[in-house]
Amino acid sequence: MYLTGKKHLHFIGIGGSGMYPMAQILHQKGYYITGSDVNETDTLQKVREMGIPVHLGQRAENIEGADLIVYSAAIMADNPELAAARESGVPTVERSVILGEITGHYSDALCVSGTHGKTTTTAMLTEILLDGGFDPTCVIGGKLPAIGGSGRAGKTEHMVCESCEFVDTFLKLHPDVAVILNIDADHLDYFKTMANLIRSFHKFARMATRCVIANGDDLNTCVAVAGLEDKLITFGLSPSNDYYPENIAHPGGVHTEFDLVYRGKTLAHFHMHVPGDHNILNAVAASAAAMAAGATPQQCADGIDHFHGAGRRFEVLGEIGGVTVADDYGHHPTEIEATLKAARALPFKRVWAVHQPFTYSRTRMLMDDFARVLSHADRVVLSEIMGSREKNTDGVYASQLAEKIPGCVWFPAFPEIAGYVAQHAEPGDLVLTLGCGDVNKCAHMILRRLKERFGA
């Protein structure tokens, strides 16, 4: 147990979406936390406001005094802090191992997995349990306004945990309830084949001590949970599932209504304030998990009614001169397609997709799919690819993707994108930045340029 007997934990890359909530939880549990990161972000400011010292820039001396070093998978082996820790003999551990250790401390760990929708579903589930008085601990991949961040330490045995399949990190968790939203082709640079990916989800499902809540309409998910029928609960749009929605209605704007049904019995009427039919499925899955934790159907409906989205999930950032700017974390073709379809269903004149491709391997393997789904937008603007943990060994560039999308333009830097979009966007347009890197910075640049243009 890495945390046993430790007092001072140092987080390399503390501003990352997976690191920040763990720092919140362990800070609240009494550990002395320090951290470092390479870019100034709003998240780093939130960390400082908690009283956690943060170093901007990563240097060997930053780890002084720490008796455990926690790093994310995005940290390269030659990182000066990680190298210094290994040279000094201070224990070092990847964040997923610590997250797994944390989940093992709770008797009701609700672990939400799936290629798409994890953050929104985890946030919905957290909102339901918070509103219902369950006081959960949670780790979410995006910010939830109800908790002022992406993590919290509750005082009960309930824990909600977003569970990512990347490099099999979710196999380090200790789920009591395992949720599988869907399984799609992603992270194939690691898994190599869909069969390997499905096999990992099967291992994750087998680890659940109480039940598995799985998308019964998703073929890959059904393959993954085969043989686990004794603890299986299904959800989906089809009435063949245990939980499913009926009487779906879209009264206007981003609002959706539906009845939640369990095996033919109507449980509660739901009002939802996030767009897209994919979010109906997320709400049904979150409700099934919440009821497995002891929530009532009405508590689920109330929680969903109070949920207005997680950070960077179709997050509207502002409207200047009649141009609405929103930001979304979508970085896989399936996610981008769902988001753009939801956007096209709203009353905007044109939809702009400003996309930052993430990792060279994903862009190369799924380039035709990216071109197809981005074409749902009226205007497409690309940035250069954010390589993250990868080197561009295959010579993959955004210009190659741009050539496959009619009318697409691309720019190497965000200031150029912001200037172009702000100059050409018209009143009534929606500008939607898409990507899991730092393209949200571009969204804020666009807002500033729009203010300059319109004198707002």
MARVEX-408604 format. One record per residue (C-alpha): residue number from 1; residue in three letters; z negated, y, x negated. Coordinates in Angstrom, 2 decimals. Example, Ala and Ser with C-alpha at 12.3 -4.5 7.8 and 13.67 -1.06 7.14 Angstrom:
2
NODE resi resn       z       y       x
NODE    1  ALA   -7.80   -4.50  -12.30
NODE    2  SER   -7.14   -1.06  -13.67
//
This chain:
456
NODE resi resn       z       y       x
NODE    1  MET    0.00    0.00    0.00
NODE    2  TYR    1.27    3.09   -1.79
NODE    3  LEU   -0.90    5.61    0.08
NODE    4  THR   -4.18    3.82   -0.52
NODE    5  GLY   -6.41    5.79   -2.88
NODE    6  LYS   -3.87    8.58   -3.34
NODE    7  LYS   -4.78   12.26   -2.94
NODE    8  HIS   -1.88   14.38   -4.26
NODE    9  LEU    1.61   13.50   -3.03
NODE   10  HIS    4.68   15.32   -4.36
NODE   11  PHE    7.89   15.29   -2.28
NODE   12  ILE   11.20   15.72   -4.11
NODE   13  GLY   13.52   17.28   -1.53
NODE   14  ILE   10.74   18.20    0.87
NODE   15  GLY   13.11   20.23    3.07
NODE   16  GLY   15.19   17.20    4.03
NODE   17  SER   15.25   16.07    7.65
NODE   18  GLY   13.58   12.79    6.72
NODE   19  MET   11.03   14.25    4.32
NODE   20  TYR    9.74   17.24    6.27
NODE   21  PRO    8.15   15.34    9.19
NODE   22  MET    6.38   12.92    6.85
NODE   23  ALA    5.00   15.86    4.91
NODE   24  GLN    3.75   17.30    8.21
NODE   25  ILE    2.02   14.05    9.19
NODE   26  LEU    0.45   13.33    5.81
NODE   27  HIS   -0.63   16.96    5.42
NODE   28  GLN   -2.41   16.77    8.78
NODE   29  LYS   -4.02   13.50    7.69
NODE   30  GLY   -5.65   15.26    4.74
NODE   31  TYR   -3.41   14.51    1.76
NODE   32  TYR   -2.71   17.34   -0.67
NODE   33  ILE    1.06   17.81   -0.57
NODE   34  THR    3.38   19.68   -2.91
NODE   35  GLY    7.15   19.68   -2.83
NODE   36  SER   10.40   20.95   -4.25
NODE   37  ASP   13.97   21.53   -3.11
NODE   38  VAL   17.14   23.09   -4.45
NODE   39  ASN   18.15   25.34   -1.53
NODE   40  GLU   16.17   27.90    0.43
NODE   41  THR   16.09   26.95    4.11
NODE   42  ASP   14.19   27.75    7.28
NODE   43  THR   12.52   24.36    6.91
NODE   44  LEU   11.09   25.29    3.51
NODE   45  GLN    9.58   28.39    5.04
NODE   46  LYS    7.97   26.22    7.72
NODE   47  VAL    6.56   23.99    4.98
NODE   48  ARG    5.06   27.00    3.21
NODE   49  GLU    3.54   28.25    6.46
NODE   50  MET    1.62   24.97    6.63
NODE   51  GLY    0.01   25.87    3.31
NODE   52  ILE    2.08   23.42    1.25
NODE   53  PRO    3.20   24.78   -2.16
NODE   54  VAL    6.98   24.50   -2.58
NODE   55  HIS    8.97   24.88   -5.81
NODE   56  LEU   12.53   26.15   -5.44
NODE   57  GLY   14.45   24.30   -8.10
NODE   58  GLN   13.56   20.91   -9.50
NODE   59  ARG   11.87   20.77  -12.89
NODE   60  ALA    9.72   18.20  -14.66
NODE   61  GLU    6.61   20.39  -14.57
NODE   62  ASN    6.64   20.48  -10.76
NODE   63  ILE    5.11   16.99  -10.56
NODE   64  GLU    1.99   17.85  -12.59
NODE   65  GLY   -1.19   16.53  -10.99
NODE   66  ALA    0.55   14.27   -8.48
NODE   67  ASP   -0.56   10.64   -8.22
NODE   68  LEU    2.42    9.60   -6.05
NODE   69  ILE    5.99   10.88   -6.08
NODE   70  VAL    8.04   10.50   -2.88
NODE   71  TYR   11.81   11.01   -3.02
NODE   72  SER   14.70   10.65   -0.59
NODE   73  ALA   17.77    8.45   -0.96
NODE   74  ALA   19.81   11.61   -1.58
NODE   75  ILE   17.99   12.25   -4.89
NODE   76  MET   20.10   11.25   -7.89
NODE   77  ALA   18.64    9.00  -10.61
NODE   78  ASP   18.89   11.79  -13.20
NODE   79  ASN   16.84   14.26  -11.13
NODE   80  PRO   14.47   15.92  -13.63
NODE   81  GLU   11.37   15.41  -11.47
NODE   82  LEU   12.15   11.78  -10.74
NODE   83  ALA   12.92   11.13  -14.41
NODE   84  ALA    9.69   12.82  -15.50
NODE   85  ALA    7.66   10.78  -13.01
NODE   86  ARG    9.11    7.51  -14.25
NODE   87  GLU    8.53    8.47  -17.87
NODE   88  SER    4.92    9.41  -17.14
NODE   89  GLY    4.15    6.24  -15.21
NODE   90  VAL    3.26    8.06  -11.99
NODE   91  PRO    4.16    5.76   -9.06
NODE   92  THR    7.45    6.73   -7.41
NODE   93  VAL    8.62    5.53   -4.02
NODE   94  GLU   11.59    6.19   -1.74
NODE   95  ARG   10.69    7.94    1.52
NODE   96  SER   11.61    5.03    3.79
NODE   97  VAL    8.92    2.87    2.19
NODE   98  ILE    6.26    5.47    2.97
NODE   99  LEU    7.60    5.88    6.49
NODE  100  GLY    7.36    2.13    6.95
NODE  101  GLU    3.78    2.20    5.71
NODE  102  ILE    2.96    4.95    8.19
NODE  103  THR    4.43    3.00   11.14
NODE  104  GLY    2.28    0.04   10.19
NODE  105  HIS   -0.84    2.11   10.88
NODE  106  TYR   -0.03    2.33   14.62
NODE  107  SER   -0.28   -0.43   17.24
NODE  108  ASP    2.40    1.13   19.44
NODE  109  ALA    5.25    2.09   17.11
NODE  110  LEU    8.34    2.97   19.16
NODE  111  CYS   11.29    2.87   16.74
NODE  112  VAL   14.61    4.32   17.93
NODE  113  SER   17.74    3.12   16.14
NODE  114  GLY   21.49    3.30   16.68
NODE  115  THR   24.56    4.85   15.08
NODE  116  HIS   24.59    7.76   17.54
NODE  117  GLY   21.96    9.58   19.58
NODE  118  LYS   18.85    8.68   17.57
NODE  119  THR   17.53   12.20   17.17
NODE  120  THR   18.08   13.27   20.77
NODE  121  THR   16.58   10.06   22.17
NODE  122  THR   13.60   10.21   19.80
NODE  123  ALA   13.04   13.83   20.79
NODE  124  MET   13.30   13.00   24.51
NODE  125  LEU   10.82   10.15   24.10
NODE  126  THR    8.42   12.42   22.22
NODE  127  GLU    8.70   15.08   24.93
NODE  128  ILE    7.92   12.52   27.65
NODE  129  LEU    4.83   11.21   25.84
NODE  130  LEU    3.61   14.69   24.94
NODE  131  ASP    3.92   15.92   28.51
NODE  132  GLY    2.25   12.75   29.75
NODE  133  GLY   -0.83   13.29   27.57
NODE  134  PHE   -0.19   10.35   25.21
NODE  135  ASP   -0.66   12.54   22.08
NODE  136  PRO    1.87   10.65   19.93
NODE  137  THR    2.57   10.84   16.25
NODE  138  CYS    6.30   11.34   15.74
NODE  139  VAL    9.04   11.50   13.12
NODE  140  ILE   12.27   13.03   14.42
NODE  141  GLY   15.50   13.75   12.55
NODE  142  GLY   15.74   17.21   14.14
NODE  143  LYS   13.42   19.95   15.26
NODE  144  LEU   11.77   19.72   18.67
NODE  145  PRO   10.51   23.08   20.02
NODE  146  ALA    7.58   21.40   21.80
NODE  147  ILE    6.04   20.45   18.44
NODE  148  GLY    7.39   23.33   16.36
NODE  149  GLY    9.13   21.03   13.91
NODE  150  SER   10.26   17.46   13.44
NODE  151  GLY    6.95   15.67   13.02
NODE  152  ARG    3.33   15.69   14.16
NODE  153  ALA    0.21   13.60   13.72
NODE  154  GLY   -1.35   12.55   17.01
NODE  155  LYS   -4.74   10.98   17.58
NODE  156  THR   -3.64    7.88   19.49
NODE  157  GLU   -1.98    4.58   18.63
NODE  158  HIS    1.42    5.79   19.88
NODE  159  MET    4.05    6.61   17.26
NODE  160  VAL    7.67    7.59   17.91
NODE  161  CYS    9.93    7.08   14.91
NODE  162  GLU   13.63    7.76   14.41
NODE  163  SER   14.90    4.68   12.61
NODE  164  CYS   18.03    4.98   10.45
NODE  165  GLU   20.09    2.01    9.35
NODE  166  PHE   21.41    3.71    6.19
NODE  167  VAL   20.87    1.32    3.23
NODE  168  ASP   18.73   -0.79    5.59
NODE  169  THR   15.87    1.70    5.61
NODE  170  PHE   14.87    0.72    9.14
NODE  171  LEU   14.02   -2.76    7.89
NODE  172  LYS   11.01   -1.25    6.12
NODE  173  LEU    9.47   -0.16    9.43
NODE  174  HIS    6.98   -2.02   11.61
NODE  175  PRO    8.33   -1.63   15.17
NODE  176  ASP    6.38   -2.79   18.19
NODE  177  VAL    9.21   -1.57   20.43
NODE  178  ALA   12.71   -1.51   18.88
NODE  179  VAL   15.36    0.59   20.63
NODE  180  ILE   19.05    0.06   19.80
NODE  181  LEU   21.26    2.75   21.33
NODE  182  ASN   24.62    1.55   19.97
NODE  183  ILE   26.25    0.14   16.84
NODE  184  ASP   29.41    1.74   15.48
NODE  185  ALA   31.32    1.71   12.19
NODE  186  ASP   29.32    3.89    9.82
NODE  187  HIS   27.77    3.61    6.36
NODE  188  LEU   30.40    0.99    5.54
NODE  189  ASP   30.26    2.16    1.92
NODE  190  TYR   26.97    0.23    1.93
NODE  191  PHE   27.41   -2.45    4.61
NODE  192  LYS   31.08   -3.19    3.73
NODE  193  THR   31.75   -4.99    7.04
NODE  194  MET   30.77   -4.61   10.69
NODE  195  ALA   29.35   -8.13   10.57
NODE  196  ASN   26.87   -7.05    7.89
NODE  197  LEU   25.95   -3.95    9.88
NODE  198  ILE   25.33   -5.96   13.06
NODE  199  ARG   23.31   -8.48   11.06
NODE  200  SER   20.98   -5.72    9.88
NODE  201  PHE   20.43   -4.50   13.44
NODE  202  HIS   19.63   -8.10   14.42
NODE  203  LYS   16.97   -8.23   11.69
NODE  204  PHE   15.55   -4.94   12.95
NODE  205  ALA   15.40   -6.23   16.52
NODE  206  ARG   13.66   -9.44   15.44
NODE  207  MET   10.90   -7.36   13.83
NODE  208  ALA    9.79   -5.92   17.18
NODE  209  THR    6.43   -7.37   18.19
NODE  210  ARG    6.64   -6.50   21.90
NODE  211  CYS   10.14   -5.80   23.16
NODE  212  VAL   13.69   -4.77   22.28
NODE  213  ILE   15.36   -2.08   24.40
NODE  214  ALA   19.11   -2.40   23.90
NODE  215  ASN   22.35   -0.94   25.24
NODE  216  GLY   23.72   -3.76   27.37
NODE  217  ASP   27.10   -2.02   27.70
NODE  218  ASP   27.71   -1.91   23.93
NODE  219  LEU   29.37   -5.08   22.64
NODE  220  ASN   28.12   -4.76   19.06
NODE  221  THR   24.56   -4.23   20.29
NODE  222  CYS   24.79   -7.30   22.53
NODE  223  VAL   25.85   -9.37   19.53
NODE  224  ALA   22.95   -7.96   17.50
NODE  225  VAL   20.31   -8.94   20.08
NODE  226  ALA   21.70  -12.41   20.83
NODE  227  GLY   18.90  -14.96   20.84
NODE  228  LEU   16.20  -12.39   21.61
NODE  229  GLU   16.40  -12.63   25.40
NODE  230  ASP   12.68  -13.44   25.74
NODE  231  LYS   11.77   -9.89   24.71
NODE  232  LEU   14.94   -8.04   25.69
NODE  233  ILE   15.17   -5.05   28.07
NODE  234  THR   18.65   -3.63   28.62
NODE  235  PHE   19.89   -0.18   29.63
NODE  236  GLY   23.33    1.27   30.24
NODE  237  LEU   25.62    2.78   32.85
NODE  238  SER   26.35   -0.58   34.45
NODE  239  PRO   24.08   -2.02   37.19
NODE  240  SER   24.10   -5.28   35.25
NODE  241  ASN   21.44   -3.72   32.99
NODE  242  ASP   17.71   -3.55   33.68
NODE  243  TYR   17.69    0.28   33.60
NODE  244  TYR   20.69    2.35   34.68
NODE  245  PRO   21.52    5.70   36.34
NODE  246  GLU   22.94    6.18   39.83
NODE  247  ASN   24.13    9.18   41.83
NODE  248  ILE   25.11   11.17   38.73
NODE  249  ALA   25.90   14.80   39.56
NODE  250  HIS   26.82   17.88   37.54
NODE  251  PRO   25.65   20.90   39.55
NODE  252  GLY   26.92   23.39   36.96
NODE  253  GLY   26.55   24.55   33.39
NODE  254  VAL   24.84   22.05   31.12
NODE  255  HIS   22.78   20.57   33.97
NODE  256  THR   22.98   16.96   35.12
NODE  257  GLU   21.11   15.05   37.81
NODE  258  PHE   20.76   11.31   38.36
NODE  259  ASP   18.48    8.65   39.79
NODE  260  LEU   16.90    6.20   37.37
NODE  261  VAL   17.12    2.65   38.70
NODE  262  TYR   15.35   -0.51   37.51
NODE  263  ARG   16.90   -3.77   38.71
NODE  264  GLY   18.08   -2.24   41.97
NODE  265  LYS   14.94   -0.17   42.64
NODE  266  THR   15.14    3.62   42.38
NODE  267  LEU   12.28    4.87   40.21
NODE  268  ALA   12.67    8.67   40.05
NODE  269  HIS   15.15   11.54   40.31
NODE  270  PHE   16.01   13.22   37.00
NODE  271  HIS   17.10   16.78   36.14
NODE  272  MET   18.58   17.09   32.64
NODE  273  HIS   19.36   20.28   30.71
NODE  274  VAL   21.56   18.98   27.89
NODE  275  PRO   25.30   18.39   28.38
NODE  276  GLY   27.36   15.22   28.23
NODE  277  ASP   27.30   11.80   29.82
NODE  278  HIS   26.16   10.37   26.48
NODE  279  ASN   22.87   12.21   27.00
NODE  280  ILE   22.36   10.43   30.32
NODE  281  LEU   22.26    7.18   28.36
NODE  282  ASN   19.88    8.76   25.84
NODE  283  ALA   17.56    9.80   28.67
NODE  284  VAL   17.64    6.33   30.23
NODE  285  ALA   16.83    4.71   26.88
NODE  286  ALA   14.01    7.18   26.20
NODE  287  SER   12.57    6.53   29.64
NODE  288  ALA   12.67    2.76   29.19
NODE  289  ALA   10.82    3.12   25.88
NODE  290  ALA    8.28    5.52   27.37
NODE  291  MET    7.56    3.09   30.21
NODE  292  ALA    7.07    0.34   27.63
NODE  293  ALA    4.37    2.60   26.18
NODE  294  GLY    2.73    3.02   29.59
NODE  295  ALA    4.39    6.13   31.04
NODE  296  THR    5.19    6.32   34.74
NODE  297  PRO    8.73    6.96   36.01
NODE  298  GLN    7.68   10.41   37.21
NODE  299  GLN    6.23   11.26   33.79
NODE  300  CYS    9.61   10.29   32.33
NODE  301  ALA   11.44   12.52   34.82
NODE  302  ASP    9.07   15.42   34.11
NODE  303  GLY    9.52   15.06   30.34
NODE  304  ILE   13.31   15.01   30.60
NODE  305  ASP   13.17   18.05   32.89
NODE  306  HIS   11.22   19.93   30.20
NODE  307  PHE   13.57   18.84   27.40
NODE  308  HIS   16.14   21.46   26.39
NODE  309  GLY   17.52   19.82   23.29
NODE  310  ALA   16.60   19.12   19.69
NODE  311  GLY   17.51   21.35   16.78
NODE  312  ARG   21.13   21.06   15.66
NODE  313  ARG   22.08   19.02   18.73
NODE  314  PHE   24.48   21.30   20.64
NODE  315  GLU   22.02   24.08   19.81
NODE  316  VAL   23.24   27.44   21.12
NODE  317  LEU   22.44   30.02   18.43
NODE  318  GLY   23.71   33.17   20.10
NODE  319  GLU   26.44   35.06   21.92
NODE  320  ILE   28.07   38.13   20.42
NODE  321  GLY   30.93   40.00   22.08
NODE  322  GLY   31.39   37.20   24.58
NODE  323  VAL   31.74   34.57   21.80
NODE  324  THR   29.14   31.80   21.97
NODE  325  VAL   28.13   30.11   18.72
NODE  326  ALA   26.48   26.68   18.76
NODE  327  ASP   25.63   24.12   16.10
NODE  328  ASP   25.66   20.32   16.22
NODE  329  TYR   24.70   17.60   13.74
NODE  330  GLY   27.63   15.34   14.72
NODE  331  HIS   29.27   13.90   11.61
NODE  332  HIS   30.82   10.63   12.81
NODE  333  PRO   34.01   10.55   14.91
NODE  334  THR   32.23    9.03   17.92
NODE  335  GLU   29.56   11.74   17.86
NODE  336  ILE   32.07   14.54   17.39
NODE  337  GLU   34.20   13.21   20.25
NODE  338  ALA   31.22   13.06   22.63
NODE  339  THR   30.14   16.59   21.68
NODE  340  LEU   33.63   18.07   22.03
NODE  341  LYS   34.18   16.36   25.38
NODE  342  ALA   30.87   17.79   26.58
NODE  343  ALA   31.94   21.22   25.32
NODE  344  ARG   35.34   21.00   27.03
NODE  345  ALA   33.59   20.27   30.34
NODE  346  LEU   31.78   23.63   30.13
NODE  347  PRO   33.37   26.90   31.37
NODE  348  PHE   34.61   28.24   28.02
NODE  349  LYS   38.06   29.76   27.41
NODE  350  ARG   38.61   27.89   24.12
NODE  351  VAL   36.51   25.51   22.02
NODE  352  TRP   36.50   25.94   18.24
NODE  353  ALA   35.44   23.04   16.01
NODE  354  VAL   34.22   24.20   12.60
NODE  355  HIS   33.63   20.93   10.77
NODE  356  GLN   32.10   20.16    7.39
NODE  357  PRO   33.06   16.57    6.47
NODE  358  PHE   30.13   14.67    4.96
NODE  359  THR   30.61   12.19    2.08
NODE  360  TYR   33.91   11.24    0.54
NODE  361  SER   33.68    7.58    1.53
NODE  362  ARG   33.19    8.29    5.24
NODE  363  THR   35.99   10.87    5.25
NODE  364  ARG   38.37    8.48    3.50
NODE  365  MET   37.60    5.43    5.66
NODE  366  LEU   37.59    7.27    9.00
NODE  367  MET   40.11   10.06    8.29
NODE  368  ASP   42.49    9.15   11.11
NODE  369  ASP   39.59    8.91   13.56
NODE  370  PHE   38.30   12.33   12.47
NODE  371  ALA   41.79   13.79   12.97
NODE  372  ARG   42.04   12.27   16.46
NODE  373  VAL   38.67   13.48   17.75
NODE  374  LEU   38.78   16.94   16.19
NODE  375  SER   42.08   17.46   17.98
NODE  376  HIS   40.07   17.66   21.23
NODE  377  ALA   39.20   21.22   20.16
NODE  378  ASP   41.55   24.14   20.76
NODE  379  ARG   41.09   25.42   17.21
NODE  380  VAL   39.89   23.44   14.18
NODE  381  VAL   38.59   24.89   10.93
NODE  382  LEU   37.43   22.67    8.04
NODE  383  SER   35.26   23.33    5.03
NODE  384  GLU   35.55   21.30    1.86
NODE  385  ILE   33.80   17.91    1.97
NODE  386  MET   30.07   17.84    1.21
NODE  387  GLY   29.73   14.92   -1.18
NODE  388  SER   25.93   14.67   -1.08
NODE  389  ARG   24.97   11.55   -3.02
NODE  390  GLU   28.59   10.63   -3.86
NODE  391  LYS   31.10   11.49   -6.56
NODE  392  ASN   34.72   12.11   -5.50
NODE  393  THR   36.14    9.10   -7.31
NODE  394  ASP   38.94    8.56   -4.76
NODE  395  GLY   40.30   12.11   -4.77
NODE  396  VAL   39.56   12.84   -1.11
NODE  397  TYR   39.86   16.46    0.08
NODE  398  ALA   39.53   18.38    3.32
NODE  399  SER   43.13   19.53    2.96
NODE  400  GLN   44.26   15.92    3.52
NODE  401  LEU   42.37   15.79    6.82
NODE  402  ALA   43.65   19.25    7.81
NODE  403  GLU   47.26   18.06    7.44
NODE  404  LYS   46.64   15.47   10.16
NODE  405  ILE   45.36   18.00   12.74
NODE  406  PRO   47.88   20.33   14.42
NODE  407  GLY   47.12   23.98   13.73
NODE  408  CYS   44.09   23.18   11.56
NODE  409  VAL   43.11   25.50    8.72
NODE  410  TRP   40.63   24.90    5.94
NODE  411  PHE   38.72   27.05    3.47
NODE  412  PRO   36.65   26.05    0.44
NODE  413  ALA   33.66   28.27    1.23
NODE  414  PHE   31.62   29.29    4.29
NODE  415  PRO   32.09   33.09    3.87
NODE  416  GLU   35.86   32.62    4.19
NODE  417  ILE   35.43   30.43    7.27
NODE  418  ALA   33.04   32.91    8.88
NODE  419  GLY   35.45   35.79    8.28
NODE  420  TYR   38.40   33.88    9.72
NODE  421  VAL   36.56   32.64   12.82
NODE  422  ALA   34.93   35.99   13.58
NODE  423  GLN   38.30   37.74   13.29
NODE  424  HIS   40.20   35.33   15.56
NODE  425  ALA   37.62   34.21   18.15
NODE  426  GLU   37.98   35.82   21.56
NODE  427  PRO   35.50   36.64   24.35
NODE  428  GLY   34.88   33.49   26.36
NODE  429  ASP   35.28   31.18   23.34
NODE  430  LEU   32.74   28.61   22.13
NODE  431  VAL   32.49   28.23   18.35
NODE  432  LEU   30.84   24.91   17.54
NODE  433  THR   29.88   24.06   13.96
NODE  434  LEU   29.76   20.31   13.34
NODE  435  GLY   28.26   18.30   10.49
NODE  436  CYS   25.07   16.89    9.03
NODE  437  GLY   25.20   18.94    5.83
NODE  438  ASP   24.50   22.67    5.69
NODE  439  VAL   27.29   23.87    8.00
NODE  440  ASN   24.60   25.46   10.19
NODE  441  LYS   24.51   28.18    7.53
NODE  442  CYS   28.13   28.90    8.39
NODE  443  ALA   27.19   29.27   12.06
NODE  444  HIS   24.73   32.03   11.19
NODE  445  MET   27.34   33.69    8.95
NODE  446  ILE   29.76   33.68   11.89
NODE  447  LEU   27.17   35.38   14.10
NODE  448  ARG   26.66   38.09   11.48
NODE  449  ARG   30.41   38.65   11.17
NODE  450  LEU   30.73   38.82   14.97
NODE  451  LYS   28.03   41.50   15.04
NODE  452  GLU   30.02   43.50   12.47
NODE  453  ARG   33.21   43.10   14.51
NODE  454  PHE   31.76   43.96   17.89
NODE  455  GLY   29.13   46.44   16.69
NODE  456  ALA   26.35   44.44   18.32
//
